[in-house]
Amino acid sequence: MEINQYCDDFNIFCLPPAGSSSSIYFRWKEYSHQKINIIPLDYLGHGKNIKFPLSYDPSVIATHLISEIEKYTNKPYAIFGHSVGGSVLWRIEEQLRKNTALYQKLTMLIVSGRPAPSHLKNMHKKSNLTDHQLLEEVKSYNNFPSEILNNKDALNFFINILKNDFKLSDAMLNDQPLLTNKSVMCIYGKEDPFISQHHMMTDWKNYTSHWLDAYAVQGDHFYFLDEDILKESLSIISTQIFKLIKNDHR
């Protein structure tokens, strides 16, 4: 199915996981469809926004991210959120309802590696972890950069950001998103230690009137850091976008 028949192009705004920045998505541009623009966003105090103070207030974060999205108001778009970003995108969706023009352009919410609310309530609060426990937590993730672990200054800088982001995550563990009429799909790694059962992702269907499905791909929590899995994941996402756009033009 060719997207060219239905629109000029489409934007996907990508929200990073805890302790990360927009740079985690830079390779996506290389593998995405030519008509799909990957636009990685940064939280306050992260990446391109490093000059701003950190914040773990979900409302403040959502307001900031919407100000970034507003720079691209002429195209339909989706919001992809991985891990903590999978909760932040719902805070954005709620605030966007007050901006009719921008909300109308929102086509899809893509939750990645973040269980549905009924399962988030069972997660332990990571903001209470000590520095040592934080390190043990991140060491359990595959592909964690050894250059950070081996550099004291870089490690201290990273831990400060990670603590902030875990506070952000914990602040949303009891969220109950409003039912949306926007399309919702989920994707996650089959070996994700935080997602032991498929229904932990399919239960997101309870928060939308247009459920697309939950897709399990190979890999762990950071499944998309593998090039082949990334290509597969982007293909799944693109296919859903094309279908939605085609249906809108019938």
N, C-alpha and C positions, 0 to 999 in steps of 0.2 A: 504494500500500500504506500503510495507516494504522498507525503505531506504537501508537496508542491501544489497539488491540485486544490488544496483547501485553505492554505494561508502562507504568508511570506516566511514567517518564522515564529518561534515559540521560546519563551524563557523558562529556565528552571533555576530558582534561587535555592542554594544549598547551605544548610545550617550545620556547623561542625559539632563533633562530640566534645565532651569535657576535656580540658587541657590541650585542645587543638586550635587550629585556625583555618582560614580559608585555603591555605596552601595544600591541605589534605585533598582538595578537589581539583587542583590544577591539571592533573593528567586527564581528567574527564573530558576536557575540551578536545583532546586528541582523538578520543574514541566515540564521541557523540555524533549523532546525525548532523549533517551540514546545516539543516534548518532548525536545529535546536541549540539555543545559546545557554551554556552553563555559566551561571553567575554566582560564584562563591561569596558568601557574606561573612563578616567577622562580628563577634560580640564586642562590647566595649572592653578596652584593655587588652585586646587580642590582635595579633597580626597587623593589618593595615590601620587598626584603631588603637595601637599600643600607647599612643599619647593620651588617651582618655583613661580615667580611673576605672578600675574593675567594678562591676556591679553584679549582684546575685538576686536582684529584684526582677522577677519575670516580666512585670508590667513595663519597667524601664527598658529592659532588653527588647521587648516586643515593639515598643514605640520607636526605639532607635532603628531596628531592622526595617520597620515600615517606611521610615524616612529614606532608607536606601532603596527599597522596592519602588517608591514613588518616582525615582529617577527614570524608570522604565515603564511608563504608564501606557505606552502605545501598542503593547503586544499582550496576547494572552499568556498566562504563566501558571506554573506549578511551584509548590514549595516542598523541597526535600529536606527532611530533618533526620539526622542520624543520632541515636542514643539520646542524650539530653535534648538535642535538636528536635527529636520526635515529640517532645512535650512543648517546647518553645513554639513550634509551628501552630499549635492549637491556641496559644495565647495571641499569636499574630492574627489567626483567623477570626477570633472573637473581636479584636480591636478593628479589624478591617471592615466589619459589618457597619461601622459608622461612616465609612468612606464608600459610598455607593458606586462611584465610577471605578475605583480601584478593585473593589470586591467583585464586581461583575466580570472583570478580566481574569480573576482567579478560577482556574479550571480544575486543579487537582491538588490533593494533599498526599504526600508520599512519606509514610512513617517507616523508618529503617532502624532495626535493632532496638526498639523500645516497646516493651509489652504494654498491653491495654491497661487502663486505669485499675481495674479490679485486681490485677496482678502486681501493679506497681506498689500497692499498699503493703505488700508482703516483703518488699525490698528493704534491706537494712540501710540506715542512714549513713552515707559515706562521709558526710561532713564532720562526723564525730571521730574519725580515724586519726591516729597519731601520724607523724611524718613517716615513721618506720612502716606502719600499716599501709599508708598510702603507697609507698614504694613497692611493698609486696603485692599490692593490688595491681599496679601498672605493670609489674614484671610478669604477671600472669597473662598479659596480653601478648600475643605473637606480634612480631615486627616492631616492638618498642625500640626506639633508637638508642643504641649503646652509647653514642656520643653524648647523650644527655646524662645517662647514668654515670658516666666516667668523668664528668666535668662538674665540679662542685658549684660553681657560679650558675651554670646553666640549670643544674638540678634544683637549686634554691629558687631560681626564677620560675621554673616549671611548677614546682610544688605550690608556690603562691597562687598561680593561676588555677591549678587543679583544685586546690581547696575552695577557691571562689566558685568554680564551676560545679563542684559537688554540693555546695550550699544552694546554688541555683537549681540543681536537680532535685535536691531534697525538698525545696520549696514547692515543687510541683507534684510530689508523690501522691497527694490526695486530690489532685485536680479532677473535676468531672466536666469535660468539655461539653458544650452545647451541641445538640444535634445539628449537623450541617447538611445543606443540600448540595455541597460540593462533592465531587468524586473522591474517594479515598482508596488507596492501595497500600499494601505493606510489603516489605522485603527484609530478609534477614539471613544470616548464615546458619546452616544446619548444625554446626558445632559451637554455636554461641553459648557460652556457659550460663548466660542470664536468661536464655529462652529454651527451656527444657521440653516444652510441648507446643505443638503447632497452634493450638487454640489460644495460646497467650497472645498471638498476633491476630488471629481471625476474629477475636472478640472486639477488635476495633470496628467491626461492622455495626456494632450497636450505637455508633456515634455519627452515622451518615445515612442518608436516604438513597445514596448511590454507591454501594459497595462494589469494588472491582475485584478484590481477592488479595490473599496473602501468598507471597512466593518465597519458597525456601531454596537458597542456592548453596553451593559448596562453600566451606570456609567458616571462620569463627566470627567473633564480634566485629572485627575489621575486615570482613570478607572482601570488600572492594579494593583492598590494597594489592590483591592478586590481579594481574593484568587480564587473564582469561576470564576470571569471575566478574571483573568490572565490565568487560565487553558484554558478557551475558546479561548482567544486571541492567545495563543501559539499553540493551535490546528489548528486554521485558518492559521497561519504563516507556521507551519510545513507541512500542506497539500499542500500549494503552492510550498514550497521547494521541496517536494517529486515529484510533478508533473513536475517541471522544470528539475530535475535530471533524471527522467525517460525519458522525451522527448529527452534530450541530449544523451541518450544511445540507442536511436532507430536507 
